Amino acid sequence: MKVTSILIASIVLLMTKAGLADDKFRVCADPLNPPYSSKDGSGFENKIAELFAKQLNQKVEYKWFPQRIGFIRNTLKAKLPDSDLFTCDVVMGVPAGYELALTTKPYYHSTYLLLIAKGRGWDDITKVSQLGDLSLNRQEALKIAMFDRGPGTALLQAMGLLEQGIPYQTMTGDDQNNLPMQIEKDLKSGKIDMAILWGPMAGYVLSQSPKDAYQVIQMTSKPGMKFDFSIAMAVRYGDKERLSTLNQLIDKNRKAIREIMLSYQIPLLPIPEQPLRKDDD
C-alpha cells in the first residue's frame, strides 16, 4: 500500500473512533466573500475544503452566514433546531491562535500589499516610505483607501496622512459587494488611486485587472507595526479529534494548498513557528 493511502486510512480511522466519520465535511462560510468563499464555490477556501473532503470520501456542506460580528456564534457554535448536532464544524480561515475557537497549525502566511494604480501621477513611488515624504500639494491629492482598525490605517496615522485616507468598513453589510470587490471597482473608477490591502484581498484585485495595472509594493513588518500574519482553520473548543484530522490534511497537502493560493495571486511568505497554546497540549 502506498504511503499516501496509509495516511488517508489513518485519518479516516481517527475520525471513525471520534464519531466524526460521516459523508459530510461541514464548513462555516460567507456566501459572498471572494477570494475566500462564495456560494458558487469559486473561492480558494472552497477549493481547499473540496480537496480535504475528497480525501475523506466526503461531500462539502455549507452553513452560509455573512462574515461579520457574531459569525462564530451563528455558525461554528450554533446547533441545529431540536438537535445536539452543530450547523457546521470547520471555519476555513482565521488568524492563528484565534481566541474564539480551537485553531489548527497555520496553512498559509501572507502580508499586506500597497497597490498603486499606474498612470495617475504616482508611478514614481516604489517604496511605502515615500508616501510620508510627499510635498504638501501631492499629499493633498492622495486618494488612498483607509480601513477600520487596519495596519494600513495605523501607517497613515504614523505618516500624518489620515486626512487623505478615504474610509471603508471591513464588514460592509453590502449584499452585492464585499470589501475586495468594492475596492477593485473604486480603483478602476478613480475614486481611489491606491490601497493597502491584506494579501488575499490584494490578490483578488490583481486577478481582476490587466497584469501591469498596478505598482505592487510588499509591506514589511517592523517593531510596533505588523503587516504579515499566519492563517489557520478553526474548530470548536474540545473538538481535538477533528483538529488532529485537519492538521494531518494540512501537512499532507502543503504543496496543493500553495498551488491553489498562488493561482489566486495571493502573496505567500514562509510560515513561522507558532507558540504552543495551552489548548493545543
BELVEN-V640308 format. One record per residue. N is the residue number from 1. RES is the residue in one letter. PHI is phi in degrees with one decimal (none if undefined). NEAR is the number of other ideal C-beta (glycine too) atoms within 10 Angstrom. Layout:
BEGIN
N/RES/PHI/NEAR
N/RES/PHI/NEAR
END
This chain:
BEGIN
1/M/none/6
2/K/-68.7/7
3/V/-58.7/8
4/T/-60.8/10
5/S/-64.1/9
6/I/-63.2/10
7/L/-63.9/15
8/I/-61.0/17
9/A/-62.1/11
10/S/-68.6/12
11/I/-65.7/20
12/V/-63.0/17
13/L/-62.8/11
14/L/-60.5/16
15/M/-66.2/18
16/T/-63.6/12
17/K/-62.7/10
18/A/-88.0/14
19/G/75.4/8
20/L/-104.6/16
21/A/-86.1/16
22/D/-137.7/12
23/D/-97.7/10
24/K/-125.6/13
25/F/-108.8/21
26/R/-89.1/21
27/V/-113.7/26
28/C/-94.3/26
29/A/-154.1/26
30/D/-86.2/22
31/P/-74.6/15
32/L/-139.0/18
33/N/-146.4/20
34/P/-65.7/23
35/P/-91.8/25
36/Y/-73.9/20
37/S/-144.4/27
38/S/-149.0/17
39/K/-63.5/14
40/D/-83.9/10
41/G/79.7/13
42/S/-90.1/12
43/G/-78.7/25
44/F/-68.9/24
45/E/-68.4/25
46/N/-59.6/23
47/K/-65.6/20
48/I/-69.0/23
49/A/-61.0/24
50/E/-63.2/17
51/L/-60.1/17
52/F/-65.6/24
53/A/-60.4/20
54/K/-61.4/12
55/Q/-72.3/19
56/L/-98.6/20
57/N/57.3/11
58/Q/-123.3/20
59/K/-117.7/13
60/V/-72.1/18
61/E/-128.7/15
62/Y/-108.6/20
63/K/-106.6/18
64/W/-89.1/15
65/F/-159.4/20
66/P/-58.9/18
67/Q/-75.3/20
68/R/-154.8/12
69/I/-57.2/9
70/G/93.9/11
71/F/-59.6/19
72/I/-63.2/19
73/R/-62.3/11
74/N/-91.2/15
75/T/-128.3/24
76/L/-60.7/27
77/K/-101.7/17
78/A/-94.4/16
79/K/-97.1/10
80/L/-67.2/11
81/P/-57.1/7
82/D/53.7/6
83/S/-152.1/8
84/D/-93.3/6
85/L/-83.3/11
86/F/-92.0/17
87/T/-68.7/20
88/C/-160.1/23
89/D/-124.3/22
90/V/-136.0/27
91/V/-103.8/25
92/M/-79.2/23
93/G/-152.1/22
94/V/-141.4/19
95/P/-60.2/13
96/A/-57.3/22
97/G/82.0/15
98/Y/-50.3/16
99/E/-77.2/9
100/L/-87.9/15
101/A/-155.9/22
102/L/-90.0/20
103/T/-108.7/25
104/T/-74.7/24
105/K/-64.3/17
106/P/-61.8/19
107/Y/-112.8/24
108/Y/-159.8/25
109/H/-135.2/18
110/S/-131.9/21
111/T/-144.7/19
112/Y/-76.7/27
113/L/-123.1/24
114/L/-96.2/23
115/L/-103.9/25
116/I/-123.2/22
117/A/-64.2/20
118/K/-77.7/13
119/G/79.8/9
120/R/-120.7/13
121/G/95.1/11
122/W/-121.3/20
123/D/-66.7/11
124/D/-80.1/9
125/I/-82.3/18
126/T/-122.2/10
127/K/-133.7/9
128/V/-59.5/18
129/S/-60.8/10
130/Q/-64.8/13
131/L/-60.6/23
132/G/-77.4/13
133/D/-105.2/11
134/L/-67.5/17
135/S/-64.7/8
136/L/-57.9/7
137/N/-61.9/7
138/R/-72.3/16
139/Q/-58.7/16
140/E/-67.1/10
141/A/-90.2/14
142/L/-62.6/18
143/K/-131.8/18
144/I/-121.0/19
145/A/-65.5/25
146/M/-132.0/20
147/F/-112.9/20
148/D/-60.2/10
149/R/60.9/7
150/G/-90.3/18
151/P/-59.1/19
152/G/-62.3/22
153/T/-66.3/19
154/A/-61.8/15
155/L/-67.0/21
156/L/-60.7/22
157/Q/-63.4/12
158/A/-63.9/12
159/M/-89.9/16
160/G/73.2/10
161/L/-116.9/18
162/L/-59.3/12
163/E/-66.4/9
164/Q/-88.3/18
165/G/-76.8/19
166/I/-101.6/14
167/P/-75.1/10
168/Y/-133.8/18
169/Q/-97.4/11
170/T/-64.4/14
171/M/-102.0/13
172/T/-79.7/15
173/G/76.3/7
174/D/-80.8/13
175/D/-88.6/9
176/Q/-114.8/8
177/N/-140.1/15
178/N/-92.6/24
179/L/-59.0/22
180/P/-59.2/23
181/M/-63.0/20
182/Q/-68.5/17
183/I/-61.8/23
184/E/-59.6/22
185/K/-66.9/14
186/D/-72.6/18
187/L/-65.5/25
188/K/-66.6/14
189/S/-78.7/8
190/G/94.3/10
191/K/-62.1/13
192/I/-129.4/21
193/D/-109.5/21
194/M/-156.2/22
195/A/-154.4/29
196/I/-98.9/27
197/L/-122.7/26
198/W/-58.0/25
199/G/-42.8/26
200/P/-60.8/24
201/M/-66.0/27
202/A/-62.4/28
203/G/-59.7/24
204/Y/-62.0/25
205/V/-59.8/24
206/L/-63.5/21
207/S/-69.9/15
208/Q/-97.1/17
209/S/-131.6/16
210/P/-57.9/8
211/K/-56.5/7
212/D/-104.4/8
213/A/-74.5/17
214/Y/-132.5/20
215/Q/-81.2/16
216/V/-113.2/14
217/I/-121.6/19
218/Q/-78.9/15
219/M/-81.2/23
220/T/-117.5/12
221/S/-66.5/13
222/K/-146.6/8
223/P/-51.9/5
224/G/85.3/7
225/M/-149.2/12
226/K/-104.6/14
227/F/-121.0/23
228/D/-110.7/19
229/F/-144.7/18
230/S/-95.4/19
231/I/-119.9/22
232/A/-125.8/26
233/M/-106.2/29
234/A/-131.6/25
235/V/-131.5/21
236/R/-67.7/19
237/Y/-57.1/13
238/G/93.7/10
239/D/-88.2/20
240/K/-73.7/14
241/E/-65.3/16
242/R/-66.4/20
243/L/-58.8/24
244/S/-62.2/16
245/T/-61.8/24
246/L/-64.2/24
247/N/-62.2/16
248/Q/-65.1/17
249/L/-66.2/22
250/I/-62.5/19
251/D/-61.9/11
252/K/-65.7/18
253/N/-112.6/17
254/R/-51.1/12
255/K/-66.0/8
256/A/-64.7/13
257/I/-62.6/20
258/R/-61.1/14
259/E/-64.0/11
260/I/-60.9/19
261/M/-70.1/23
262/L/-65.6/13
263/S/-68.2/12
264/Y/-97.5/19
265/Q/60.6/19
266/I/-87.6/23
267/P/-69.2/22
268/L/-120.5/15
269/L/-117.2/14
270/P/-57.3/6
271/I/-82.1/16
272/P/-75.0/11
273/E/-65.2/8
274/Q/-105.0/15
275/P/-67.0/8
276/L/-81.4/9
277/R/-87.5/12
278/K/-58.8/5
279/D/-68.6/13
280/D/-89.1/15
281/D/-62.4/5
END
